[in-house]
Amino acid sequence: MPHHLMNLRNVPDDEADDIRALFEEHEVRYYETPPSRWGISMGGFWVHDNDEAARAKVLLKAYQQQRFESQRRAYEDKLARGEIGGVWSMIRRKPVRTLAACLAILVIAGFSLLPFIRLG
């Protein structure tokens, strides 16, 4: 019976490539189903037997822990350099873009609420 190892919905390409390379390196006999174009089926990595599933899950758990730590370090580095942050950081770095986005939100909200305002 097939064992589903990992869902591929919203998985970045670099992470999926890393997992493929990990499975190839450790000779895990897996197969992959792609996510559907419309987001109905999730796609994923699969194996057929129980022993292979247990081995693959151990490898995946170790990889995901390592990826979590590296992504966390990258986030903290960017935060320390001021490359990312909250709303005020975005306003300071890209004021025109932020103002345009806020204006677009107000226009869309205005058009959406216009029928209700006129009824009152």
PyMOL CGO cylinders between C-alpha atoms (Angstrom):
from pymol import cmd
from pymol.cgo import CYLINDER

trace = [
    CYLINDER, 0.00, 0.00, 0.00, 1.42, 3.45, -0.89, 0.3, 1, 1, 1, 1, 1, 1,
    CYLINDER, 1.42, 3.45, -0.89, 2.61, 5.74, 1.89, 0.3, 1, 1, 1, 1, 1, 1,
    CYLINDER, 2.61, 5.74, 1.89, 2.28, 9.50, 1.47, 0.3, 1, 1, 1, 1, 1, 1,
    CYLINDER, 2.28, 9.50, 1.47, 5.46, 11.13, 2.71, 0.3, 1, 1, 1, 1, 1, 1,
    CYLINDER, 5.46, 11.13, 2.71, 4.95, 14.80, 1.98, 0.3, 1, 1, 1, 1, 1, 1,
    CYLINDER, 4.95, 14.80, 1.98, 2.39, 17.14, 0.47, 0.3, 1, 1, 1, 1, 1, 1,
    CYLINDER, 2.39, 17.14, 0.47, 3.75, 19.32, -2.35, 0.3, 1, 1, 1, 1, 1, 1,
    CYLINDER, 3.75, 19.32, -2.35, 1.14, 22.07, -2.14, 0.3, 1, 1, 1, 1, 1, 1,
    CYLINDER, 1.14, 22.07, -2.14, 2.86, 25.42, -1.49, 0.3, 1, 1, 1, 1, 1, 1,
    CYLINDER, 2.86, 25.42, -1.49, 6.31, 23.80, -1.29, 0.3, 1, 1, 1, 1, 1, 1,
    CYLINDER, 6.31, 23.80, -1.29, 9.01, 26.02, -2.85, 0.3, 1, 1, 1, 1, 1, 1,
    CYLINDER, 9.01, 26.02, -2.85, 10.86, 24.55, -5.83, 0.3, 1, 1, 1, 1, 1, 1,
    CYLINDER, 10.86, 24.55, -5.83, 14.21, 24.65, -4.05, 0.3, 1, 1, 1, 1, 1, 1,
    CYLINDER, 14.21, 24.65, -4.05, 12.84, 22.60, -1.15, 0.3, 1, 1, 1, 1, 1, 1,
    CYLINDER, 12.84, 22.60, -1.15, 11.30, 20.00, -3.48, 0.3, 1, 1, 1, 1, 1, 1,
    CYLINDER, 11.30, 20.00, -3.48, 14.61, 19.80, -5.39, 0.3, 1, 1, 1, 1, 1, 1,
    CYLINDER, 14.61, 19.80, -5.39, 16.49, 19.31, -2.11, 0.3, 1, 1, 1, 1, 1, 1,
    CYLINDER, 16.49, 19.31, -2.11, 14.17, 16.47, -1.11, 0.3, 1, 1, 1, 1, 1, 1,
    CYLINDER, 14.17, 16.47, -1.11, 14.53, 14.79, -4.49, 0.3, 1, 1, 1, 1, 1, 1,
    CYLINDER, 14.53, 14.79, -4.49, 18.32, 15.01, -4.16, 0.3, 1, 1, 1, 1, 1, 1,
    CYLINDER, 18.32, 15.01, -4.16, 18.13, 13.66, -0.60, 0.3, 1, 1, 1, 1, 1, 1,
    CYLINDER, 18.13, 13.66, -0.60, 16.07, 10.66, -1.71, 0.3, 1, 1, 1, 1, 1, 1,
    CYLINDER, 16.07, 10.66, -1.71, 18.38, 10.02, -4.66, 0.3, 1, 1, 1, 1, 1, 1,
    CYLINDER, 18.38, 10.02, -4.66, 21.48, 10.27, -2.45, 0.3, 1, 1, 1, 1, 1, 1,
    CYLINDER, 21.48, 10.27, -2.45, 20.08, 7.74, 0.04, 0.3, 1, 1, 1, 1, 1, 1,
    CYLINDER, 20.08, 7.74, 0.04, 18.57, 5.56, -2.70, 0.3, 1, 1, 1, 1, 1, 1,
    CYLINDER, 18.57, 5.56, -2.70, 15.01, 5.88, -1.47, 0.3, 1, 1, 1, 1, 1, 1,
    CYLINDER, 15.01, 5.88, -1.47, 12.67, 4.32, -4.03, 0.3, 1, 1, 1, 1, 1, 1,
    CYLINDER, 12.67, 4.32, -4.03, 10.04, 7.03, -4.23, 0.3, 1, 1, 1, 1, 1, 1,
    CYLINDER, 10.04, 7.03, -4.23, 7.67, 8.39, -6.80, 0.3, 1, 1, 1, 1, 1, 1,
    CYLINDER, 7.67, 8.39, -6.80, 6.14, 11.81, -7.14, 0.3, 1, 1, 1, 1, 1, 1,
    CYLINDER, 6.14, 11.81, -7.14, 2.72, 13.06, -8.12, 0.3, 1, 1, 1, 1, 1, 1,
    CYLINDER, 2.72, 13.06, -8.12, 2.53, 16.73, -9.15, 0.3, 1, 1, 1, 1, 1, 1,
    CYLINDER, 2.53, 16.73, -9.15, -0.08, 19.07, -7.67, 0.3, 1, 1, 1, 1, 1, 1,
    CYLINDER, -0.08, 19.07, -7.67, -2.96, 19.80, -10.01, 0.3, 1, 1, 1, 1, 1, 1,
    CYLINDER, -2.96, 19.80, -10.01, -3.10, 23.04, -11.94, 0.3, 1, 1, 1, 1, 1, 1,
    CYLINDER, -3.10, 23.04, -11.94, -6.29, 24.10, -10.17, 0.3, 1, 1, 1, 1, 1, 1,
    CYLINDER, -6.29, 24.10, -10.17, -5.16, 23.16, -6.66, 0.3, 1, 1, 1, 1, 1, 1,
    CYLINDER, -5.16, 23.16, -6.66, -7.62, 20.30, -6.25, 0.3, 1, 1, 1, 1, 1, 1,
    CYLINDER, -7.62, 20.30, -6.25, -5.13, 17.46, -5.76, 0.3, 1, 1, 1, 1, 1, 1,
    CYLINDER, -5.13, 17.46, -5.76, -2.16, 18.05, -3.52, 0.3, 1, 1, 1, 1, 1, 1,
    CYLINDER, -2.16, 18.05, -3.52, 0.57, 16.01, -5.19, 0.3, 1, 1, 1, 1, 1, 1,
    CYLINDER, 0.57, 16.01, -5.19, 3.42, 14.67, -3.13, 0.3, 1, 1, 1, 1, 1, 1,
    CYLINDER, 3.42, 14.67, -3.13, 6.19, 12.19, -2.54, 0.3, 1, 1, 1, 1, 1, 1,
    CYLINDER, 6.19, 12.19, -2.54, 5.19, 8.56, -2.08, 0.3, 1, 1, 1, 1, 1, 1,
    CYLINDER, 5.19, 8.56, -2.08, 6.78, 5.17, -1.42, 0.3, 1, 1, 1, 1, 1, 1,
    CYLINDER, 6.78, 5.17, -1.42, 5.34, 1.66, -1.68, 0.3, 1, 1, 1, 1, 1, 1,
    CYLINDER, 5.34, 1.66, -1.68, 6.57, -0.37, 1.29, 0.3, 1, 1, 1, 1, 1, 1,
    CYLINDER, 6.57, -0.37, 1.29, 6.60, 0.14, 5.06, 0.3, 1, 1, 1, 1, 1, 1,
    CYLINDER, 6.60, 0.14, 5.06, 10.38, -0.13, 5.55, 0.3, 1, 1, 1, 1, 1, 1,
    CYLINDER, 10.38, -0.13, 5.55, 11.08, 2.41, 2.83, 0.3, 1, 1, 1, 1, 1, 1,
    CYLINDER, 11.08, 2.41, 2.83, 8.45, 4.74, 4.33, 0.3, 1, 1, 1, 1, 1, 1,
    CYLINDER, 8.45, 4.74, 4.33, 10.04, 4.56, 7.78, 0.3, 1, 1, 1, 1, 1, 1,
    CYLINDER, 10.04, 4.56, 7.78, 13.51, 5.26, 6.37, 0.3, 1, 1, 1, 1, 1, 1,
    CYLINDER, 13.51, 5.26, 6.37, 12.23, 8.14, 4.21, 0.3, 1, 1, 1, 1, 1, 1,
    CYLINDER, 12.23, 8.14, 4.21, 10.35, 9.72, 7.13, 0.3, 1, 1, 1, 1, 1, 1,
    CYLINDER, 10.35, 9.72, 7.13, 13.52, 9.75, 9.25, 0.3, 1, 1, 1, 1, 1, 1,
    CYLINDER, 13.52, 9.75, 9.25, 15.41, 11.43, 6.41, 0.3, 1, 1, 1, 1, 1, 1,
    CYLINDER, 15.41, 11.43, 6.41, 12.61, 13.96, 5.87, 0.3, 1, 1, 1, 1, 1, 1,
    CYLINDER, 12.61, 13.96, 5.87, 12.41, 14.81, 9.56, 0.3, 1, 1, 1, 1, 1, 1,
    CYLINDER, 12.41, 14.81, 9.56, 16.16, 15.49, 9.73, 0.3, 1, 1, 1, 1, 1, 1,
    CYLINDER, 16.16, 15.49, 9.73, 16.04, 17.55, 6.52, 0.3, 1, 1, 1, 1, 1, 1,
    CYLINDER, 16.04, 17.55, 6.52, 13.07, 19.60, 7.68, 0.3, 1, 1, 1, 1, 1, 1,
    CYLINDER, 13.07, 19.60, 7.68, 14.73, 20.37, 11.01, 0.3, 1, 1, 1, 1, 1, 1,
    CYLINDER, 14.73, 20.37, 11.01, 17.90, 21.50, 9.20, 0.3, 1, 1, 1, 1, 1, 1,
    CYLINDER, 17.90, 21.50, 9.20, 15.85, 23.61, 6.74, 0.3, 1, 1, 1, 1, 1, 1,
    CYLINDER, 15.85, 23.61, 6.74, 13.88, 25.20, 9.56, 0.3, 1, 1, 1, 1, 1, 1,
    CYLINDER, 13.88, 25.20, 9.56, 17.09, 26.22, 11.31, 0.3, 1, 1, 1, 1, 1, 1,
    CYLINDER, 17.09, 26.22, 11.31, 18.71, 27.62, 8.16, 0.3, 1, 1, 1, 1, 1, 1,
    CYLINDER, 18.71, 27.62, 8.16, 15.57, 29.55, 7.15, 0.3, 1, 1, 1, 1, 1, 1,
    CYLINDER, 15.57, 29.55, 7.15, 15.25, 30.92, 10.68, 0.3, 1, 1, 1, 1, 1, 1,
    CYLINDER, 15.25, 30.92, 10.68, 18.88, 32.12, 10.62, 0.3, 1, 1, 1, 1, 1, 1,
    CYLINDER, 18.88, 32.12, 10.62, 18.34, 33.75, 7.21, 0.3, 1, 1, 1, 1, 1, 1,
    CYLINDER, 18.34, 33.75, 7.21, 15.22, 35.52, 8.51, 0.3, 1, 1, 1, 1, 1, 1,
    CYLINDER, 15.22, 35.52, 8.51, 17.00, 36.75, 11.63, 0.3, 1, 1, 1, 1, 1, 1,
    CYLINDER, 17.00, 36.75, 11.63, 19.95, 37.99, 9.54, 0.3, 1, 1, 1, 1, 1, 1,
    CYLINDER, 19.95, 37.99, 9.54, 17.63, 39.96, 7.25, 0.3, 1, 1, 1, 1, 1, 1,
    CYLINDER, 17.63, 39.96, 7.25, 15.77, 41.32, 10.26, 0.3, 1, 1, 1, 1, 1, 1,
    CYLINDER, 15.77, 41.32, 10.26, 19.06, 42.45, 11.84, 0.3, 1, 1, 1, 1, 1, 1,
    CYLINDER, 19.06, 42.45, 11.84, 20.15, 44.15, 8.60, 0.3, 1, 1, 1, 1, 1, 1,
    CYLINDER, 20.15, 44.15, 8.60, 16.78, 45.91, 8.35, 0.3, 1, 1, 1, 1, 1, 1,
    CYLINDER, 16.78, 45.91, 8.35, 15.85, 44.27, 5.04, 0.3, 1, 1, 1, 1, 1, 1,
    CYLINDER, 15.85, 44.27, 5.04, 12.54, 43.03, 6.42, 0.3, 1, 1, 1, 1, 1, 1,
    CYLINDER, 12.54, 43.03, 6.42, 10.26, 44.29, 9.14, 0.3, 1, 1, 1, 1, 1, 1,
    CYLINDER, 10.26, 44.29, 9.14, 6.80, 45.57, 9.79, 0.3, 1, 1, 1, 1, 1, 1,
    CYLINDER, 6.80, 45.57, 9.79, 4.61, 48.16, 8.14, 0.3, 1, 1, 1, 1, 1, 1,
    CYLINDER, 4.61, 48.16, 8.14, 6.79, 51.10, 9.13, 0.3, 1, 1, 1, 1, 1, 1,
    CYLINDER, 6.79, 51.10, 9.13, 9.83, 49.42, 7.65, 0.3, 1, 1, 1, 1, 1, 1,
    CYLINDER, 9.83, 49.42, 7.65, 7.94, 48.93, 4.37, 0.3, 1, 1, 1, 1, 1, 1,
    CYLINDER, 7.94, 48.93, 4.37, 6.82, 52.57, 4.34, 0.3, 1, 1, 1, 1, 1, 1,
    CYLINDER, 6.82, 52.57, 4.34, 10.42, 53.77, 4.89, 0.3, 1, 1, 1, 1, 1, 1,
    CYLINDER, 10.42, 53.77, 4.89, 11.89, 51.48, 2.22, 0.3, 1, 1, 1, 1, 1, 1,
    CYLINDER, 11.89, 51.48, 2.22, 9.22, 51.83, -0.49, 0.3, 1, 1, 1, 1, 1, 1,
    CYLINDER, 9.22, 51.83, -0.49, 6.94, 54.78, 0.27, 0.3, 1, 1, 1, 1, 1, 1,
    CYLINDER, 6.94, 54.78, 0.27, 5.42, 55.16, -3.22, 0.3, 1, 1, 1, 1, 1, 1,
    CYLINDER, 5.42, 55.16, -3.22, 4.62, 51.47, -3.58, 0.3, 1, 1, 1, 1, 1, 1,
    CYLINDER, 4.62, 51.47, -3.58, 3.11, 51.33, -0.07, 0.3, 1, 1, 1, 1, 1, 1,
    CYLINDER, 3.11, 51.33, -0.07, 1.03, 54.45, -0.69, 0.3, 1, 1, 1, 1, 1, 1,
    CYLINDER, 1.03, 54.45, -0.69, -0.21, 53.04, -4.02, 0.3, 1, 1, 1, 1, 1, 1,
    CYLINDER, -0.21, 53.04, -4.02, -1.18, 49.75, -2.34, 0.3, 1, 1, 1, 1, 1, 1,
    CYLINDER, -1.18, 49.75, -2.34, -3.07, 51.57, 0.43, 0.3, 1, 1, 1, 1, 1, 1,
    CYLINDER, -3.07, 51.57, 0.43, -4.84, 53.73, -2.14, 0.3, 1, 1, 1, 1, 1, 1,
    CYLINDER, -4.84, 53.73, -2.14, -5.83, 50.64, -4.15, 0.3, 1, 1, 1, 1, 1, 1,
    CYLINDER, -5.83, 50.64, -4.15, -7.22, 49.01, -0.99, 0.3, 1, 1, 1, 1, 1, 1,
    CYLINDER, -7.22, 49.01, -0.99, -9.32, 52.11, -0.25, 0.3, 1, 1, 1, 1, 1, 1,
    CYLINDER, -9.32, 52.11, -0.25, -10.66, 52.28, -3.81, 0.3, 1, 1, 1, 1, 1, 1,
    CYLINDER, -10.66, 52.28, -3.81, -11.61, 48.58, -3.82, 0.3, 1, 1, 1, 1, 1, 1,
    CYLINDER, -11.61, 48.58, -3.82, -13.23, 48.89, -0.37, 0.3, 1, 1, 1, 1, 1, 1,
    CYLINDER, -13.23, 48.89, -0.37, -15.10, 51.99, -1.55, 0.3, 1, 1, 1, 1, 1, 1,
    CYLINDER, -15.10, 51.99, -1.55, -16.50, 50.27, -4.64, 0.3, 1, 1, 1, 1, 1, 1,
    CYLINDER, -16.50, 50.27, -4.64, -17.43, 47.23, -2.56, 0.3, 1, 1, 1, 1, 1, 1,
    CYLINDER, -17.43, 47.23, -2.56, -19.25, 49.29, 0.05, 0.3, 1, 1, 1, 1, 1, 1,
    CYLINDER, -19.25, 49.29, 0.05, -20.85, 51.79, -2.35, 0.3, 1, 1, 1, 1, 1, 1,
    CYLINDER, -20.85, 51.79, -2.35, -24.15, 49.87, -2.78, 0.3, 1, 1, 1, 1, 1, 1,
    CYLINDER, -24.15, 49.87, -2.78, -24.61, 49.66, 0.97, 0.3, 1, 1, 1, 1, 1, 1,
    CYLINDER, -24.61, 49.66, 0.97, -23.80, 53.33, 1.55, 0.3, 1, 1, 1, 1, 1, 1,
    CYLINDER, -23.80, 53.33, 1.55, -26.38, 54.48, -1.02, 0.3, 1, 1, 1, 1, 1, 1,
    CYLINDER, -26.38, 54.48, -1.02, -29.13, 52.34, 0.54, 0.3, 1, 1, 1, 1, 1, 1,
    CYLINDER, -29.13, 52.34, 0.54, -28.83, 54.18, 3.86, 0.3, 1, 1, 1, 1, 1, 1,
]
cmd.load_cgo(trace, "trace")
